[in-house]
Amino acid sequence: MILDKESEVQRKLKIEPIEGSYNSYAVHEKEKRDWSGNIYLACVAAILAISFFT
């Protein structure tokens, strides 16, 4: 995919050695949660609750 804008994203990596192996590591990427979907869902639920009780 070709994009006009490039953005640098800093990743948080957690590197752990694998037990029972020589020079092998497991790399886990820590991701931030995306709360925008949950906020949108809460707003829709609030609007529905207000319209139901009035």
N, C-alpha and C positions, 0 to 999 in steps of 0.2 A: 504494500500500500504506500503510495507516495503522498506525502503531506507537504504543504507549503511552509508550515511552521514546525520547528523542532523544539521540543521541550525536554529538558533534562529532569529525570525523575530519580531522586535518591532512594535507593532501596536499603532496607534494613535486613541484613543477612545474619543468620545464626548458623555457625559452622561447628559441627560436633564430630569427633572421631568415631568411626564405626568399630565396635568392639569385635575382637577376634580377627581383625584384618590389618594388613600392613600398608600404611600410607593411604588409607581410604577415609574419606570424610563425607558426611551427609550435610547438605546445604539446605536450610529451611529459610524461606522468605517470609518475613513478618509483614502482613498487609494491614493497612488501616481499614476500618469498617466504613462502608458507605451508608451514612444515616439518612440520605435524602429520600430514599424509598420509604423508610419508616416514618419520617416526618410527614410525607405526603399522605400516607395511609392514616396516620393519626388525625390529620386535618379533615380528611374525608369522613372518618368515623365520627368526629366531633360535629360536623355539619349534619350528618344523618341523625345523630342522637338529638341535636337541637330541633331539627324539623320533626322528629317523631314525638317529642314531648311537648311541642307547642301547638 
